[in-house]
Amino acid sequence: MTVDSVITLENDVNCLLLEKVNYENDNYFLAVVLTIDEEPSNNYVIFKEIIEDNENYVEKVEDVSLLRTLLGLFTVNVDELIKCLPDVSV
């Protein structure tokens, strides 16, 4: 799985993978749920990537402590990306 790709969950809901972090040797993705028109909604979810028998799966992270830790990591990644943006005068 890669950032900027769309995954379809078992319930036919599509999610766009926005960011990826590695924490304790596991990959996690911050994703936005897409509407029926394939537009981003206001619903976000964090998935853990599971690889079994050369197949990729996701599992929703529900542990509050882990969610807080991962949100902090995603925030750091986004902050670093923002710092790399060119200075644009308006």
C-alpha positions as CSV (number, residue, x, y, z in Angstrom):
1,M,0.0,0.0,0.0
2,T,1.2,3.5,-0.8
3,V,0.2,7.0,0.1
4,D,-2.2,8.6,-2.4
5,S,-3.8,5.3,-3.3
6,V,-7.5,4.5,-2.7
7,I,-8.4,1.3,-0.8
8,T,-11.8,-0.3,-0.7
9,L,-12.9,-1.8,2.7
10,E,-15.0,-4.9,3.0
11,N,-18.1,-2.8,3.5
12,D,-17.4,-1.1,0.1
13,V,-16.3,2.2,1.6
14,N,-13.4,3.8,-0.2
15,C,-10.6,5.5,1.7
16,L,-7.7,7.7,0.4
17,L,-4.4,7.0,2.1
18,L,-2.9,10.4,3.1
19,E,0.1,9.7,5.2
20,K,2.2,6.8,6.3
21,V,4.3,6.3,9.5
22,N,6.3,3.4,10.8
23,Y,5.9,2.8,14.5
24,E,7.3,-0.1,16.4
25,N,8.0,-1.9,13.1
26,D,4.4,-1.6,11.9
27,N,3.1,0.6,9.1
28,Y,0.2,2.9,9.9
29,F,-1.8,5.1,7.5
30,L,-3.9,8.2,8.0
31,A,-6.8,8.0,5.6
32,V,-9.9,10.0,4.7
33,V,-13.2,8.3,4.0
34,L,-14.4,9.2,0.5
35,T,-18.0,10.1,-0.3
36,I,-20.1,8.2,-2.8
37,D,-18.9,10.8,-5.3
38,E,-15.3,10.0,-4.5
39,E,-14.8,13.3,-2.7
40,P,-13.0,13.6,0.7
41,S,-15.5,13.6,3.6
42,N,-14.9,14.9,7.1
43,N,-14.3,11.4,8.4
44,Y,-10.7,10.2,9.0
45,V,-9.4,6.9,10.2
46,I,-6.0,5.4,11.1
47,F,-5.3,1.9,9.8
48,K,-2.5,-0.6,10.7
49,E,-1.2,-2.4,7.6
50,I,-1.3,-6.2,8.0
51,I,0.7,-8.4,5.5
52,E,-0.2,-12.1,5.5
53,D,0.6,-14.6,2.8
54,N,1.8,-11.8,0.5
55,E,-1.6,-10.1,0.8
56,N,-2.1,-6.6,2.3
57,Y,-5.0,-5.9,4.7
58,V,-5.8,-3.0,7.0
59,E,-7.1,-3.0,10.5
60,K,-8.7,0.1,12.1
61,V,-6.7,1.4,15.1
62,E,-9.1,1.8,18.0
63,D,-6.7,1.9,21.0
64,V,-6.9,5.5,22.3
65,S,-3.4,5.6,23.6
66,L,-2.0,4.3,20.3
67,L,-4.2,6.7,18.3
68,R,-2.7,9.7,20.3
69,T,0.8,8.5,19.7
70,L,0.2,8.0,15.9
71,L,-1.6,11.4,15.6
72,G,1.5,13.0,17.0
73,L,3.7,11.2,14.5
74,F,1.4,12.2,11.6
75,T,1.4,15.8,12.8
76,V,5.2,15.9,12.8
77,N,5.3,14.5,9.3
78,V,2.8,17.1,8.0
79,D,4.7,19.9,9.8
80,E,7.9,18.8,8.1
81,L,6.2,18.8,4.7
82,I,4.8,22.3,5.3
83,K,8.3,23.6,6.1
84,C,9.5,22.3,2.7
85,L,6.9,24.2,0.8
86,P,8.3,27.1,-1.3
87,D,7.6,30.6,0.0
88,V,4.9,32.0,-2.2
89,S,4.1,35.7,-2.2
90,V,0.5,36.7,-2.7
